[in-house]
Each structure stands twice: as C-alpha cells, then as structure tokens.
C-alpha cells in the first residue's frame, strides 16, 4: 500500500520536470486511513513546495494531514 502512495508522489513530481532547476523534482501525497486524499508537486523554481501544494489541494490541513509521503 505504501508503495502505491510513493509511486503516486513520484508521478506527481514529474509535473515539475524542466521547471524547478536548481531544485530537485519533489512530489507529495497525503493519505488518511489508507486512502489517497491529495497530491502536490513543486512546480516552479521559487514557488510553493510539494507538501504545501498537497495541503492546499486537500482543502483544510486540519481535515487531511494524517500521513504525508514526500519524495525527492
């Protein structure tokens, strides 16, 4: 199960390819009770990080931040 969330975060990170130099590609997945709630990526150099985007995509951090998978 954890592997599928990590793979989803990796795939999400690819959205920033060619746009984040000098930073690495980063993806994040927010999971609650074994269900994927939200994904986020670092999309452009100097802008919000993947985990911030994942929380914003989830709606409310209070309701969604149970497990966060983040990969560089």
Helices and strands as residue ranges (DSSP letters): H 2-13, G 14-16, E 27-32, E 35-41, H 50-58, H 61-64, E 67-71
